[in-house]
């Protein structure tokens, strides 16, 4: 199960509305959540660094824009490493000939969100919006069981999908 709150960002317990009117908060099964993400994510044209969640230990998987990295609790050096990745020139998608907008960092690439050096240096997968969405959904679909208290969709020009 997952609580899907597409148009709201929660930072340190405070809600910020990202789109008005907001769509409702809903509790979804995995298949329905993946259906919503598969529909929403390919339409986002901004840049994303997405971290594969720790399947054994996460309760939220959410997008946070670069302007909110500090307010989201990311350490300054982590935020700087992600911003550096977002600022790199986009290459070609690893799966097709489209321009990449995503960098997918697997748990093998970056085992924890505090591993600044690996965030900076891991190649990751360069993916277009369609293939980035597919990769994120594949990752969530591969987790045998999880109860997510918060999942949103990307907003703004760039940011990161992180887990806690």
C-alpha positions, 0 to 999 in steps of 0.5 A: 500500500502507498499514500499517493499525494501527488501535488504536495511536498512535506518537509519536516512535517509541513505541507507545501502545495505544489499545484492548485487545485490539488488532487486528493490524497489517496491510498493505493495498492501497488498496481494502482500506484504504479499505474499513476506513476507510469502515467505521470512521470513520463510527462515530467520534462525536468532533470531527475536524480533517482535513488533506488530505495532500500527495500528492507528499510524505507517508508517514504519515496518522494521527489524533492526539488533542488530548492528544498534540499536543505529543508528536506534534511539532505546534508549540504554536501549531499545536496551539492553532489546531487546538484552537480549531477543535475548540472552535467550535460544530458547524454543519450538514454541508455535504452533508446536514442532520446536525450536523457533527463534521469540519472538512476542510481541503484543501491549497488551504485549508491548504497546510502543517501549519505555516500557523497563520493559515490553520488558524485562518481557513480555512472548510474543509468542515463535514462529518458523520461519514459525509461526513467519512469519504467526503471522507477516502477520496475524497482518498486514492483520488485519490492515484495512488501512495503507500506509507503506513507508518502509518494509524490510526483516531480515538480519544478525544473530539477530534483531528486527522488529520495527515500527515507 
